[in-house]
Amino acid sequence: MLAKIPQIADRIIEWGIIFLLVSTPFALPTRYGTLHLWVYTTIELTIFLLITIWALKQIVKIRNSPVRNPQLAPRTPHPATRFGFTKTPLNIPIILFVSLIMFQLIPLPPGTLKLLSPNTHDLYKTSTPQLETRNPHPATRTPQLAPRTPQPETRTPHPATRNSSHPATWHPFSIYHYATKSEFIKILAYIGMFFLVTNTPGMRLNRLLFIIMSVGFLISFLGILQKFTGTGKVYWLIDSPNASLFGSFINRNHFSGYIGMVIPLSFGLLISRFGSITFHKTMTWRAILTKFESHLLGNVFLVFAIMIMISALFLSLSRGGILSFAVTIIVFVALIGLSRKTRNIIGKGRKVTIITLLLAFIFLVWLGIDPVLERLSDLSSSSRHEVSQYTIDMAKDFPLFGTGLGSFQYLFPKYEMLEEQLYWDHAHNDYVELLSDSGLIGFIIAIGGIVIFVWKTLVRWWERGDSFAKGVTLGGLCGIIAILSHSVADFNLHIPANALFLSFLLGLTWNAVNLETTQMEK
């Protein structure tokens, strides 16, 4: 019975991940466009529960393992650390970034704080004297305006100790502890998703890919129905104050950020399934179409789902989503043709991709493309550019360690100089907000980790010879590129469904590029 526990645990973890992938994009928002607290709590508790199950599985495996000599242990597709964790290019950056956030929450002596971040020290001293007091019970500190008896000289406090801004008071880098702690828990949940995907080798990729594309298709189809019925309600039930509602997302840009990751992944699976088609240079486009149609019936749902998702992306009228999709497709097609080994295995993927895009464009024209062209005719967004510039100014005042994760909305009004006074909870640019929240150190860790991950995955992908591994890896990489490019003009990485899916996509891509055998079978 104990021997079956690891397999049972893997199945529980797999279905737990599926539950999160399906539920988070469809989560019901509040009438004000935000998610309910219970949604965040469910995501975090589910991931932490799955990690606990994984840890118990590891304990059972160690106790039941007959292999005591590490050199005699069976070879696994993923190299593991001495603690049994899968080695990935993101392990060290994750540890460093988590350590940085924890460091932001540690109270520091005033001298140290002033040395490392003078503006943080001055901000505590001048702006927030009420945040901390030496008396743990403020309600009992009733000031005596005219004491009845003179106080002994020995009990008179030093003038500098009469308020919390006394230099002896210790403060952390984070200007708002609660916000940083809340964001820290979310970050841990996203890291937990990546950890679970990369450390559960028994997951069936085909099933996961089918579920992801089914969710993307349903959300896109829902968005198209909303577009043509003219509803302003989520699921035709909940009033939305945001006029850019699309699908299950309150904001069309967040929908396009999500679906922008799903479409390249779908293309990657599609071209891997056309590995048995043989194209010749002398073939005409009519002959190519004939061969394509012969495989189309076997992949009709996949092709149709991609058509719907692309059409929904354009009909959402998200300029950032459309432009990032264009960049992604260019990279997708270019990477197919770069490697000789790739051309021999999925080189025909360029033709399959172009034909599918053509079908999607025809379908989009039939639905109506005029609103899309009108939307793309004006790409200006002066307010977002100004907000990004003000955020950079804020980052310059807190250069090394930032203001604390999640603190943007509380400090930004101090820097905002827009004529139209609006509430900005995010910078509409994930990179500059990352720079202001975590400082230059956190920015280098996060961006450097992603760059190293993409580079090492590409190097490994270049050497692969399996069509399924190459197709899914290429789709996953381009999905990552899509959300990273879109994040220049939005805050997609602060949307739970998008951030969680990006974490999953990173793990899935690393799993796919390291597959030893094809996973085409169910």
ZAZA-871257 format. One record per residue (C-alpha): residue number from 0; z, y, x. Coordinates in steps of 0.1 Angstrom, whole numbers, plus 5000, padded with zeros to 4 digits. Each point is the difference from the previous one (the first is absolute). Layout:
ZAZA-871257
+-----+------+------+------+
| pos |    w |    v |    u |
+-----+------+------+------+
| NUM |    Z |    Y |    X |
...
+-----+------+------+------+
END
This chain:
ZAZA-871257
+-----+------+------+------+
| pos |    w |    v |    u |
+-----+------+------+------+
|   0 | 5000 | 5000 | 5000 |
|   1 | 5009 | 5024 | 5028 |
|   2 | 4966 | 4994 | 5016 |
|   3 | 4983 | 5015 | 4969 |
|   4 | 5021 | 5032 | 5000 |
|   5 | 4977 | 5019 | 5024 |
|   6 | 4970 | 4992 | 4978 |
|   7 | 5018 | 5010 | 4969 |
|   8 | 5012 | 5032 | 5017 |
|   9 | 4964 | 5009 | 5010 |
|  10 | 4988 | 4996 | 4965 |
|  11 | 5028 | 5022 | 4987 |
|  12 | 4992 | 5026 | 5026 |
|  13 | 4963 | 4998 | 4991 |
|  14 | 5006 | 5004 | 4963 |
|  15 | 5025 | 5028 | 5006 |
|  16 | 4973 | 5019 | 5020 |
|  17 | 4975 | 4994 | 4972 |
|  18 | 5025 | 5014 | 4975 |
|  19 | 5003 | 5032 | 5020 |
|  20 | 4962 | 5003 | 5005 |
|  21 | 4994 | 4997 | 4963 |
|  22 | 5030 | 5020 | 4986 |
|  23 | 5001 | 5030 | 5023 |
|  24 | 4965 | 5014 | 4991 |
|  25 | 5008 | 4996 | 4963 |
|  26 | 5035 | 5014 | 5001 |
|  27 | 5007 | 5023 | 4970 |
|  28 | 5006 | 5036 | 5011 |
|  29 | 5023 | 5025 | 4984 |
|  30 | 4985 | 5027 | 4977 |
|  31 | 5002 | 5024 | 5030 |
|  32 | 4978 | 4978 | 5022 |
|  33 | 5026 | 4985 | 5023 |
|  34 | 5012 | 4964 | 5001 |
|  35 | 5032 | 4988 | 4985 |
|  36 | 5029 | 4993 | 5023 |
|  37 | 5000 | 4964 | 4989 |
|  38 | 4965 | 4995 | 5013 |
|  39 | 5011 | 5010 | 5036 |
|  40 | 5031 | 4979 | 4996 |
|  41 | 4980 | 4969 | 4989 |
|  42 | 4976 | 5003 | 5029 |
|  43 | 5028 | 5003 | 5026 |
|  44 | 5022 | 4973 | 4985 |
|  45 | 4970 | 4976 | 4997 |
|  46 | 4990 | 5005 | 5036 |
|  47 | 5035 | 4997 | 5013 |
|  48 | 5006 | 4968 | 4979 |
|  49 | 4968 | 4985 | 5014 |
|  50 | 5011 | 5008 | 5036 |
|  51 | 5033 | 4983 | 4993 |
|  52 | 4981 | 4969 | 4988 |
|  53 | 4979 | 5001 | 5031 |
|  54 | 5031 | 5002 | 5022 |
|  55 | 5015 | 4970 | 4982 |
|  56 | 4967 | 4981 | 5005 |
|  57 | 5002 | 5007 | 5037 |
|  58 | 5036 | 4987 | 5002 |
|  59 | 4990 | 4967 | 4982 |
|  60 | 4970 | 4996 | 5023 |
|  61 | 5021 | 5004 | 5031 |
|  62 | 5026 | 4975 | 4988 |
|  63 | 4974 | 4974 | 4990 |
|  64 | 4976 | 5005 | 5029 |
|  65 | 4999 | 4969 | 5023 |
|  66 | 4984 | 5020 | 5027 |
|  67 | 5025 | 5014 | 5025 |
|  68 | 4976 | 5007 | 5029 |
|  69 | 4980 | 5032 | 4993 |
|  70 | 4971 | 4986 | 5020 |
|  71 | 4997 | 4971 | 4976 |
|  72 | 5000 | 5021 | 4969 |
|  73 | 4968 | 5000 | 4979 |
|  74 | 4976 | 5027 | 5006 |
|  75 | 4999 | 5027 | 4974 |
|  76 | 4971 | 5024 | 4992 |
|  77 | 5022 | 5030 | 5007 |
|  78 | 5019 | 5005 | 5032 |
|  79 | 5037 | 5004 | 4993 |
|  80 | 5028 | 5019 | 5017 |
|  81 | 5032 | 4983 | 5013 |
|  82 | 5016 | 5007 | 4966 |
|  83 | 4972 | 4982 | 4981 |
|  84 | 4983 | 5032 | 4988 |
|  85 | 4962 | 5002 | 5001 |
|  86 | 4988 | 5022 | 5028 |
|  87 | 4979 | 5029 | 4987 |
|  88 | 4989 | 5033 | 5016 |
|  89 | 5023 | 5018 | 4975 |
|  90 | 5033 | 4983 | 5009 |
|  91 | 5011 | 5024 | 5027 |
|  92 | 4987 | 5032 | 4982 |
|  93 | 5019 | 4988 | 4969 |
|  94 | 5032 | 4996 | 5019 |
|  95 | 4997 | 5033 | 5017 |
|  96 | 4992 | 5019 | 4968 |
|  97 | 5029 | 4984 | 4981 |
|  98 | 5023 | 5009 | 5030 |
|  99 | 4988 | 5036 | 4998 |
| 100 | 5008 | 5002 | 4962 |
| 101 | 5035 | 4986 | 5007 |
| 102 | 5004 | 5025 | 5028 |
| 103 | 4991 | 5028 | 4975 |
| 104 | 5030 | 4990 | 4979 |
| 105 | 5026 | 4999 | 5027 |
| 106 | 5022 | 5031 | 5002 |
| 107 | 4999 | 5015 | 5035 |
| 108 | 5023 | 5024 | 5018 |
| 109 | 4989 | 5037 | 4996 |
| 110 | 4992 | 5003 | 5036 |
| 111 | 4977 | 4970 | 5000 |
| 112 | 4983 | 5010 | 4967 |
| 113 | 4994 | 5035 | 5013 |
| 114 | 4985 | 4987 | 5033 |
| 115 | 4977 | 4975 | 4982 |
| 116 | 4991 | 5021 | 4969 |
| 117 | 5012 | 5036 | 5002 |
| 118 | 4985 | 5009 | 4966 |
| 119 | 5018 | 4971 | 4983 |
| 120 | 5033 | 5013 | 5014 |
| 121 | 4993 | 5035 | 4989 |
| 122 | 4989 | 4988 | 4965 |
| 123 | 5034 | 4982 | 4995 |
| 124 | 5019 | 5030 | 5013 |
| 125 | 4983 | 5027 | 4979 |
| 126 | 4986 | 4983 | 4969 |
| 127 | 5021 | 4970 | 4990 |
| 128 | 5037 | 5008 | 5007 |
| 129 | 5009 | 4983 | 4967 |
| 130 | 4986 | 4966 | 5008 |
| 131 | 5030 | 4988 | 5019 |
| 132 | 5037 | 5010 | 5001 |
| 133 | 5029 | 4988 | 5021 |
| 134 | 5021 | 4994 | 4969 |
| 135 | 4989 | 4967 | 4984 |
| 136 | 5012 | 5013 | 4966 |
| 137 | 4983 | 5034 | 4994 |
| 138 | 5016 | 5004 | 4966 |
| 139 | 5034 | 5003 | 5015 |
| 140 | 4990 | 5028 | 5023 |
| 141 | 5011 | 5028 | 4977 |
| 142 | 5000 | 5032 | 5020 |
| 143 | 5032 | 5021 | 4999 |
| 144 | 4991 | 5036 | 4997 |
| 145 | 5036 | 5013 | 5004 |
| 146 | 5023 | 4973 | 5014 |
| 147 | 5036 | 5005 | 4989 |
| 148 | 5014 | 4992 | 5034 |
| 149 | 4985 | 5008 | 5034 |
| 150 | 4986 | 4970 | 5017 |
| 151 | 5013 | 4990 | 5034 |
| 152 | 4978 | 5011 | 5028 |
| 153 | 4996 | 4964 | 5012 |
| 154 | 4983 | 4990 | 4967 |
| 155 | 4974 | 5027 | 5000 |
| 156 | 4966 | 4985 | 5007 |
| 157 | 4976 | 5013 | 5025 |
| 158 | 4975 | 5024 | 4983 |
| 159 | 4971 | 4978 | 5010 |
| 160 | 5014 | 4970 | 4982 |
| 161 | 5002 | 5016 | 4965 |
| 162 | 4965 | 4987 | 4990 |
| 163 | 4979 | 4970 | 5005 |
| 164 | 4976 | 5018 | 5022 |
| 165 | 5025 | 5000 | 5028 |
| 166 | 4984 | 4987 | 5032 |
| 167 | 5023 | 4970 | 5001 |
| 168 | 4985 | 4986 | 4968 |
| 169 | 4976 | 4971 | 5008 |
| 170 | 4966 | 4999 | 4982 |
| 171 | 4969 | 4977 | 5000 |
| 172 | 4964 | 5010 | 5006 |
| 173 | 4993 | 4993 | 4963 |
| 174 | 5006 | 5031 | 4979 |
| 175 | 5005 | 4980 | 4969 |
| 176 | 5016 | 4966 | 5006 |
| 177 | 4995 | 4986 | 4965 |
| 178 | 4962 | 5005 | 5001 |
| 179 | 4997 | 4985 | 5035 |
| 180 | 5021 | 4970 | 4989 |
| 181 | 4979 | 4995 | 4969 |
| 182 | 4967 | 5002 | 5020 |
| 183 | 5015 | 4977 | 5027 |
| 184 | 5007 | 4973 | 4973 |
| 185 | 4964 | 5003 | 4988 |
| 186 | 4987 | 4997 | 5036 |
| 187 | 5021 | 4969 | 5005 |
| 188 | 4984 | 4985 | 4969 |
| 189 | 4965 | 5007 | 5012 |
| 190 | 5008 | 4985 | 5034 |
| 191 | 5015 | 4970 | 4982 |
| 192 | 4967 | 4995 | 4982 |
| 193 | 4981 | 5000 | 5033 |
| 194 | 5026 | 4977 | 5015 |
| 195 | 4998 | 4975 | 4971 |
| 196 | 4962 | 4998 | 5001 |
| 197 | 4998 | 4995 | 5037 |
| 198 | 5028 | 4975 | 5002 |
| 199 | 4990 | 4978 | 4971 |
| 200 | 4971 | 4980 | 5014 |
| 201 | 4997 | 4977 | 4970 |
| 202 | 4987 | 5027 | 4976 |
| 203 | 4966 | 4993 | 4985 |
| 204 | 4978 | 5029 | 5008 |
| 205 | 4973 | 4992 | 4974 |
| 206 | 5026 | 5002 | 4972 |
| 207 | 5013 | 5033 | 5012 |
| 208 | 4966 | 5015 | 5004 |
| 209 | 4990 | 4989 | 4965 |
| 210 | 5031 | 5015 | 4985 |
| 211 | 4995 | 5033 | 5019 |
| 212 | 4965 | 5004 | 4989 |
| 213 | 5009 | 4991 | 4964 |
| 214 | 5027 | 5027 | 5000 |
| 215 | 4975 | 5025 | 5015 |
| 216 | 4974 | 4991 | 4974 |
| 217 | 5025 | 5003 | 4970 |
| 218 | 5012 | 5034 | 5012 |
| 219 | 4965 | 5012 | 5005 |
| 220 | 4988 | 4988 | 4967 |
| 221 | 5030 | 5016 | 4983 |
| 222 | 4991 | 5033 | 5018 |
| 223 | 4964 | 4999 | 4988 |
| 224 | 5013 | 4994 | 4964 |
| 225 | 5023 | 5029 | 5002 |
| 226 | 4972 | 5022 | 5014 |
| 227 | 4977 | 4993 | 4970 |
| 228 | 5027 | 5000 | 4973 |
| 229 | 5014 | 5033 | 5012 |
| 230 | 5036 | 4989 | 4998 |
| 231 | 5027 | 5020 | 5019 |
| 232 | 5026 | 4973 | 4997 |
| 233 | 5009 | 4971 | 5023 |
| 234 | 4990 | 4968 | 4983 |
| 235 | 4994 | 5022 | 4969 |
| 236 | 5038 | 5001 | 4996 |
| 237 | 5016 | 5024 | 5024 |
| 238 | 4992 | 5036 | 5002 |
| 239 | 4989 | 5012 | 5034 |
| 240 | 5005 | 5036 | 5012 |
| 241 | 4973 | 4994 | 5026 |
| 242 | 4964 | 5005 | 4989 |
| 243 | 4987 | 4978 | 5028 |
| 244 | 5014 | 4968 | 4986 |
| 245 | 4979 | 4970 | 5008 |
| 246 | 5007 | 4963 | 4994 |
| 247 | 5037 | 4992 | 5004 |
| 248 | 5004 | 5029 | 5025 |
| 249 | 5012 | 5034 | 4989 |
| 250 | 4978 | 5016 | 5027 |
| 251 | 4963 | 4991 | 5006 |
| 252 | 5004 | 5005 | 5037 |
| 253 | 5027 | 4973 | 5001 |
| 254 | 4978 | 4977 | 4980 |
| 255 | 4971 | 5006 | 5025 |
| 256 | 5024 | 4994 | 5029 |
| 257 | 5010 | 4966 | 4986 |
| 258 | 4965 | 4989 | 4989 |
| 259 | 4986 | 5013 | 5033 |
| 260 | 5019 | 4972 | 5018 |
| 261 | 4990 | 4973 | 4975 |
| 262 | 4963 | 5006 | 5001 |
| 263 | 4994 | 4994 | 5037 |
| 264 | 5022 | 4969 | 4998 |
| 265 | 4978 | 4988 | 4971 |
| 266 | 4969 | 5006 | 5021 |
| 267 | 5015 | 4981 | 5029 |
| 268 | 5006 | 4970 | 4978 |
| 269 | 4965 | 5003 | 4984 |
| 270 | 4981 | 5000 | 5033 |
| 271 | 5021 | 4970 | 5013 |
| 272 | 4988 | 4981 | 4969 |
| 273 | 4964 | 5006 | 5007 |
| 274 | 5002 | 4983 | 5034 |
| 275 | 4976 | 4972 | 4989 |
| 276 | 4972 | 5024 | 4993 |
| 277 | 4973 | 5002 | 5026 |
| 278 | 4980 | 5032 | 5003 |
| 279 | 4969 | 5003 | 5022 |
| 280 | 4986 | 5032 | 5014 |
| 281 | 4966 | 4993 | 4984 |
| 282 | 5015 | 4997 | 4965 |
| 283 | 4992 | 5027 | 4975 |
| 284 | 5026 | 5017 | 4979 |
| 285 | 4988 | 4981 | 4970 |
| 286 | 5006 | 4967 | 5018 |
| 287 | 5034 | 5012 | 5011 |
| 288 | 5009 | 5009 | 4964 |
| 289 | 4989 | 4966 | 4989 |
| 290 | 5024 | 4983 | 5025 |
| 291 | 5027 | 5025 | 4991 |
| 292 | 4997 | 4991 | 4963 |
| 293 | 5003 | 4963 | 5008 |
| 294 | 5035 | 5007 | 5014 |
| 295 | 5008 | 5027 | 4975 |
| 296 | 5008 | 4976 | 4972 |
| 297 | 5027 | 4983 | 5021 |
| 298 | 5015 | 5034 | 5008 |
| 299 | 4992 | 5019 | 4968 |
| 300 | 5035 | 5011 | 4993 |
| 301 | 5005 | 5013 | 5035 |
| 302 | 4968 | 5020 | 5000 |
| 303 | 5007 | 5013 | 4965 |
| 304 | 5036 | 5009 | 5009 |
| 305 | 4988 | 5020 | 5031 |
| 306 | 4975 | 5018 | 4978 |
| 307 | 5027 | 5010 | 4975 |
| 308 | 5024 | 5011 | 5028 |
| 309 | 4974 | 5021 | 5017 |
| 310 | 4989 | 5016 | 4968 |
| 311 | 5037 | 5008 | 4991 |
| 312 | 5006 | 5015 | 5034 |
| 313 | 4971 | 5025 | 4994 |
| 314 | 5009 | 5006 | 4964 |
| 315 | 5036 | 5009 | 5010 |
| 316 | 4984 | 5031 | 5016 |
| 317 | 5024 | 4998 | 5030 |
| 318 | 4981 | 5018 | 5027 |
| 319 | 5023 | 4986 | 5027 |
| 320 | 4996 | 4965 | 4987 |
| 321 | 4962 | 5002 | 4998 |
| 322 | 4996 | 5015 | 5035 |
| 323 | 5024 | 4974 | 5015 |
| 324 | 4980 | 4973 | 4983 |
| 325 | 4968 | 5013 | 5015 |
| 326 | 5016 | 4999 | 5035 |
| 327 | 5013 | 4965 | 4994 |
| 328 | 4967 | 4986 | 4990 |
| 329 | 4983 | 5015 | 5030 |
| 330 | 5026 | 4985 | 5023 |
| 331 | 4998 | 4967 | 4981 |
| 332 | 4962 | 4997 | 5004 |
| 333 | 5001 | 5013 | 5036 |
| 334 | 5026 | 4974 | 5011 |
| 335 | 4979 | 4972 | 4986 |
| 336 | 4971 | 5009 | 5022 |
| 337 | 5019 | 5007 | 5032 |
| 338 | 5009 | 4964 | 5011 |
| 339 | 4974 | 4974 | 5007 |
| 340 | 5025 | 4973 | 4990 |
| 341 | 5005 | 5020 | 4967 |
| 342 | 4963 | 5002 | 4993 |
| 343 | 4997 | 4962 | 5004 |
| 344 | 5028 | 4994 | 4975 |
| 345 | 5001 | 5028 | 4974 |
| 346 | 4971 | 5022 | 5012 |
| 347 | 4984 | 4995 | 4966 |
| 348 | 5030 | 5019 | 4986 |
| 349 | 4982 | 5033 | 5005 |
| 350 | 4973 | 4989 | 4976 |
| 351 | 5026 | 4986 | 4975 |
| 352 | 5020 | 5032 | 5003 |
| 353 | 4970 | 5023 | 4995 |
| 354 | 4988 | 4980 | 4970 |
| 355 | 5034 | 5000 | 4983 |
| 356 | 5003 | 5038 | 5006 |
| 357 | 4966 | 5004 | 4985 |
| 358 | 5010 | 4981 | 4969 |
| 359 | 5032 | 5021 | 4998 |
| 360 | 4980 | 5032 | 5003 |
| 361 | 4977 | 4989 | 4972 |
| 362 | 5030 | 4992 | 4978 |
| 363 | 5015 | 5034 | 5008 |
| 364 | 4969 | 5018 | 4991 |
| 365 | 4999 | 4982 | 4967 |
| 366 | 5036 | 5011 | 4994 |
| 367 | 4992 | 5036 | 5009 |
| 368 | 5001 | 5015 | 5035 |
| 369 | 4998 | 5037 | 4991 |
| 370 | 5038 | 5006 | 5001 |
| 371 | 5001 | 4984 | 5034 |
| 372 | 4973 | 5022 | 5014 |
| 373 | 5016 | 5031 | 4986 |
| 374 | 5034 | 4990 | 5014 |
| 375 | 4985 | 4994 | 5035 |
| 376 | 4982 | 5033 | 5000 |
| 377 | 5032 | 5018 | 5009 |
| 378 | 5021 | 4984 | 5027 |
| 379 | 5022 | 5030 | 5007 |
| 380 | 5038 | 4997 | 4997 |
| 381 | 5015 | 5031 | 5015 |
| 382 | 5036 | 4995 | 4986 |
| 383 | 5003 | 4965 | 5016 |
| 384 | 4987 | 5014 | 5033 |
| 385 | 5026 | 5028 | 4999 |
| 386 | 5028 | 4975 | 4991 |
| 387 | 4990 | 4979 | 5029 |
| 388 | 5001 | 5030 | 5023 |
| 389 | 5035 | 5010 | 4987 |
| 390 | 5012 | 4965 | 5006 |
| 391 | 4987 | 5001 | 5036 |
| 392 | 5020 | 5032 | 5004 |
| 393 | 5031 | 4982 | 4987 |
| 394 | 4994 | 4971 | 5024 |
| 395 | 4998 | 5025 | 5029 |
| 396 | 5036 | 5011 | 4992 |
| 397 | 5012 | 4964 | 5001 |
| 398 | 4977 | 4985 | 5026 |
| 399 | 5016 | 4969 | 5014 |
| 400 | 5020 | 4983 | 4972 |
| 401 | 4988 | 5018 | 4969 |
| 402 | 5020 | 5011 | 4970 |
| 403 | 5007 | 4965 | 4987 |
| 404 | 4979 | 4975 | 4981 |
| 405 | 4996 | 5011 | 4964 |
| 406 | 5012 | 5036 | 5006 |
| 407 | 4966 | 5018 | 4996 |
| 408 | 5005 | 5012 | 4964 |
| 409 | 5034 | 5015 | 5008 |
| 410 | 4991 | 5020 | 5030 |
| 411 | 4963 | 5009 | 4993 |
| 412 | 5008 | 5029 | 4976 |
| 413 | 5015 | 5018 | 5030 |
| 414 | 4965 | 5000 | 5016 |
| 415 | 4977 | 5003 | 4970 |
| 416 | 4982 | 5033 | 4997 |
| 417 | 4974 | 4992 | 4973 |
| 418 | 4993 | 5027 | 4974 |
| 419 | 5003 | 4974 | 4973 |
| 420 | 5035 | 4986 | 5002 |
| 421 | 4998 | 4963 | 4993 |
| 422 | 5023 | 4971 | 5006 |
| 423 | 4987 | 4978 | 5029 |
| 424 | 5018 | 4967 | 5003 |
| 425 | 4976 | 4988 | 5026 |
| 426 | 4976 | 5017 | 5025 |
| 427 | 4969 | 4983 | 4986 |
| 428 | 4994 | 4989 | 5036 |
| 429 | 5020 | 4970 | 5011 |
| 430 | 4995 | 5007 | 5037 |
| 431 | 5015 | 5035 | 5000 |
| 432 | 5028 | 4989 | 4977 |
| 433 | 5008 | 4971 | 5024 |
| 434 | 5000 | 5025 | 5029 |
| 435 | 5024 | 5024 | 4982 |
| 436 | 5023 | 4972 | 4987 |
| 437 | 5002 | 4978 | 5031 |
| 438 | 4990 | 5024 | 5028 |
| 439 | 4976 | 4994 | 5028 |
| 440 | 5018 | 4969 | 5010 |
| 441 | 4997 | 4983 | 4966 |
| 442 | 4964 | 5012 | 4997 |
| 443 | 4990 | 4984 | 5033 |
| 444 | 5018 | 4968 | 4992 |
| 445 | 4984 | 4996 | 4966 |
| 446 | 4965 | 5011 | 5008 |
| 447 | 5000 | 4982 | 5034 |
| 448 | 5011 | 4968 | 4983 |
| 449 | 4972 | 5001 | 4975 |
| 450 | 4974 | 5008 | 5027 |
| 451 | 5012 | 4971 | 5021 |
| 452 | 5000 | 4977 | 4970 |
| 453 | 4964 | 5009 | 4991 |
| 454 | 4988 | 4997 | 5036 |
| 455 | 5016 | 4966 | 5006 |
| 456 | 4988 | 4987 | 4966 |
| 457 | 4964 | 5012 | 5009 |
| 458 | 5002 | 4983 | 5034 |
| 459 | 5011 | 4967 | 4983 |
| 460 | 4975 | 5004 | 4972 |
| 461 | 4972 | 5004 | 5026 |
| 462 | 5007 | 4966 | 5014 |
| 463 | 5003 | 4981 | 4967 |
| 464 | 4975 | 4975 | 4989 |
| 465 | 5011 | 4992 | 4965 |
| 466 | 4982 | 5018 | 4972 |
| 467 | 5030 | 5001 | 4976 |
| 468 | 5023 | 5014 | 5027 |
| 469 | 4974 | 5025 | 5011 |
| 470 | 4991 | 5012 | 4965 |
| 471 | 5036 | 5004 | 4988 |
| 472 | 5012 | 5016 | 5032 |
| 473 | 4971 | 5025 | 4999 |
| 474 | 5008 | 5008 | 4963 |
| 475 | 5037 | 5004 | 5008 |
| 476 | 4993 | 5023 | 5030 |
| 477 | 4977 | 5022 | 4980 |
| 478 | 5025 | 5001 | 4971 |
| 479 | 5026 | 5013 | 5026 |
| 480 | 4974 | 5026 | 5012 |
| 481 | 4994 | 5011 | 4965 |
| 482 | 5036 | 5008 | 4992 |
| 483 | 5005 | 5016 | 5034 |
| 484 | 4970 | 5023 | 4996 |
| 485 | 5010 | 5009 | 4964 |
| 486 | 5035 | 5009 | 5011 |
| 487 | 4986 | 5030 | 5018 |
| 488 | 4997 | 5017 | 4967 |
| 489 | 5027 | 4984 | 4978 |
| 490 | 5034 | 4983 | 5001 |
| 491 | 4989 | 4964 | 4990 |
| 492 | 5025 | 4985 | 5024 |
| 493 | 5029 | 5014 | 4980 |
| 494 | 4988 | 4982 | 4969 |
| 495 | 5019 | 4966 | 4998 |
| 496 | 4970 | 4979 | 4988 |
| 497 | 4977 | 5014 | 5027 |
| 498 | 5026 | 4998 | 5028 |
| 499 | 5011 | 4965 | 4990 |
| 500 | 4964 | 4988 | 4998 |
| 501 | 4992 | 5016 | 5034 |
| 502 | 5029 | 4980 | 5015 |
| 503 | 4986 | 4968 | 4984 |
| 504 | 4965 | 5008 | 5012 |
| 505 | 5012 | 5004 | 5036 |
| 506 | 5017 | 4966 | 4999 |
| 507 | 4970 | 4984 | 4982 |
| 508 | 4976 | 5013 | 5026 |
| 509 | 5021 | 4987 | 5029 |
| 510 | 5003 | 4966 | 4983 |
| 511 | 4962 | 4999 | 4994 |
| 512 | 4990 | 5009 | 5035 |
| 513 | 5022 | 4973 | 5014 |
| 514 | 4990 | 4971 | 4977 |
| 515 | 4992 | 4969 | 5020 |
| 516 | 4980 | 4983 | 4972 |
| 517 | 4982 | 5013 | 4970 |
| 518 | 5020 | 5006 | 4969 |
| 519 | 4971 | 4997 | 4975 |
| 520 | 5015 | 4970 | 4983 |
| 521 | 5027 | 5007 | 4974 |
+-----+------+------+------+
END
